[in-house]
Amino acid sequence: MFDNCGIVSNSVQTVLELDFAAFDRLFTINVSGVAACLKHAARAMVELNVIGNIVCMTCTGTSFGKERNTDYY
């Protein structure tokens, strides 16, 4: 199974303007979404006695620091 959950923020705030409500929403979708997929895929694989792999993907954009888009990068 390939697990790739994530959205990009359309915010252009600086770190000094960081809106934690928006950050929490983004974090919940991007991190908790992946965890939920892992949990349910693993459960289904065990119940069906399936031997396989779960591959988790991440965004390479997070390795490029920028002045803005601070709640994503």
C-alpha positions in Angstrom: 0.0 0.0 0.0 1.2 3.5 -0.8 0.4 6.1 2.0 0.6 9.7 0.9 -1.7 12.1 2.7 -1.1 15.8 2.6 -2.2 19.2 1.7 -0.3 22.4 1.1 -1.1 25.6 3.0 -2.0 28.6 0.9 -0.8 30.9 3.7 2.0 33.3 3.1 2.7 34.3 6.7 6.1 34.7 8.3 7.1 32.9 11.4 6.3 36.1 13.4 2.7 35.9 12.0 2.2 32.2 12.6 -1.5 31.3 13.1 -1.6 28.2 15.3 -5.2 27.4 14.4 -4.2 27.1 10.7 -1.0 25.2 11.7 -2.9 22.7 13.8 -5.4 22.1 11.0 -2.5 21.5 8.5 -0.7 19.3 11.0 -3.8 17.2 11.7 -4.4 16.5 8.0 -0.8 15.9 7.0 0.4 13.9 10.1 -2.8 12.3 11.6 -4.0 11.5 8.1 -1.0 9.4 7.4 -1.2 7.7 10.8 -4.9 6.9 10.2 -4.1 5.3 6.8 -1.3 3.3 8.4 -3.5 2.0 11.2 -6.4 0.9 9.0 -4.2 -0.6 6.2 -2.3 -2.6 8.8 -5.5 -3.8 10.4 -6.9 -4.9 7.1 -3.7 -6.7 6.1 -3.6 -8.6 9.4 -7.3 -9.5 9.2 -6.9 -10.8 5.6 -3.6 -12.5 6.5 -1.9 -10.5 3.7 1.9 -10.1 3.7 2.9 -6.9 2.2 4.4 -3.5 2.7 3.1 0.0 3.5 5.2 2.7 1.9 4.9 6.2 3.4 5.8 9.2 1.3 6.7 12.7 2.4 7.1 15.9 0.6 10.6 17.0 -0.4 9.4 20.6 -0.3 9.7 20.6 3.5 13.5 20.6 3.1 13.6 24.0 1.5 13.3 26.8 4.0 11.5 30.0 2.9 10.6 33.3 4.4 6.9 32.7 4.0 4.7 29.6 4.0 6.1 28.9 7.5 3.2 26.7 8.6 4.1 24.2 5.9 7.8 24.3 5.5 
